[in-house]
């Protein structure tokens, strides 16, 4: 006699219920807030590389000026064409504003993760000279977050940006 093959209705209900529970539990990993923070961190990391390449291309110092105080929540890539340090007279190559558009809830801030960060806390800039060499002898750490979810972008002494889940 031939036996029937396949799933019964009860087995289908059990499998569907288990899949529903797994999707509900895993939904937090794919939240739009996490994606926004991750995307903002990737863009900032790419902009560090862009600033270095712009300094080589333009043959002038180029820096990233962070402005996270008093609700501005942005950073700018600035070419120091007059070579007197980054100031308001310099050419702004690009400006990235957090707290608007797709990054409506992303908050940024400079963090003092290491003793070197604390020593450089007075500077809210990352500057590459005309040869593309990072000008600070210390690393910089920038935190991007929404609520309790954060990503840290560490700009090391070689001028490379690394995205981390915690303060380095």
GIWO-V81693 format. One record per pair of residues at least 12 apart in sequence whose C-alpha atoms are under 10 Angstrom apart, sorted by the first residue. I is the first residue (numbers start at 1). J is the second residue. Records with the same first field share a line. If there is no record, write none. Layout:
I: J  J
//
This chain:
32: 102
33: 102  103  104  105  106  145  146  147  149
34: 106  145  146  147  149  150  151
35: 103
36: 102  103  104  105  106  144  145  146
37: 103  105  106  107  108  143  144  145  146  149  150  151  152
38: 144  145  149  150  151  152  163
39: 102  103
40: 96  98  102  103  106  107  108  144  145  151
41: 108  142  143  144  145  150  151  152  153  161  162  163  164
42: 151  153  161  162  163
43: 96
44: 64  75  96  142  144  153  161  162  163
45: 153  154  155  160  161  162  163
46: 160  161  162
47: 64  75  76  77  94  96  161
48: 63  64  77  126  127  128  155  159  160  161  162
49: 132  159  160  161
50: 62  63  64  77
51: 63  64  76  77  78  79  93  94  126  127  128  132  159
52: 64  77  126  127  128  129  130  131  132  133  134  159  160
53: 128  130  131  132
54: 77  78  79  93  128  130  132
55: 78  79  80  127  128  129  130  131  132  133
56: 128  129  130  131  132  133
57: 130  131  132
58: 79  80  81  130  131
59: 79  80  81  129  130  131  132
60: 79  80  81  82  83  128  129  130  131  132
61: 78  79  80  81  82  83  84  85  86  127  128  129  130  131  132  133  134  135
62: 77  78  79  80  81  83  85  86  90  91  92  93  126  127  128  129  130  132  134
63: 76  77  78  79  80  85  86  92  93  125  126  127  128  129  134  135
64: 76  77  78  79  86  92  93  94  95  124  125  126  127  128
65: 77  78  86  87  92  95  123  124  125  126  127
66: 96  108  109  110  123  124  125  126  142
67: 97  108  109  110  124  125
68: 97  98  107  108  109  110  124  142
69: 108  109  110
71: 98  99  107
72: 97  98  99  107  108
73: 96  97  98  99  100  106  107  108  109
74: 95  96  97  98  99  100  107  108  109
75: 94  95  96  97  98  108  124  125
76: 91  92  93  94  95  96  97  125
77: 91  92  93  94  95  96  125  126  127
78: 90  91  92  93  94  95  125  127
79: 91  92  93  94  127  128  130
80: 92  127  128  129  130
83: 129  130
85: 127
86: 125  126  127
98: 144
103: 146
104: 146
105: 145  146  147
106: 143  144  145  146  147  149  150
107: 143  144  145  146  147  150
108: 142  143  144  145  146  150  151  152
109: 124  141  142  143  144  145  152
110: 123  124  140  141  142  143  144  152  153
111: 140  141  142  143  144  152  153  154  167
112: 139  140  141  142  143  167  168
113: 139  140  141  142  152  154  166  167  168
114: 138  139  140  141  167  168
115: 138  139
116: 137  138  139  140
117: 138  139  140  141
118: 138  139  140
119: 138  139
120: 136  137  138  139  140
121: 140  141
123: 136  140
124: 140  142
125: 140
126: 139  140  155  159
127: 159
128: 159
132: 158  159
133: 157  158  159
134: 155  156  157  158  159  160
135: 157  158  159
136: 156  157  158  159
137: 156  157  158  159
138: 155  156  157  158  159
139: 154  155  156  157  158  159  160  161  168
140: 153  154  155  156  157  159  161
141: 153  154  155  156  161  162  163  164  167  168
142: 154  155  163  167
143: 163  164  165  166  167
149: 165
150: 164  165  166  167
151: 163  164  165  166  167
152: 164  165  166  167  168
153: 165  166  167  168
154: 166  167  168
//
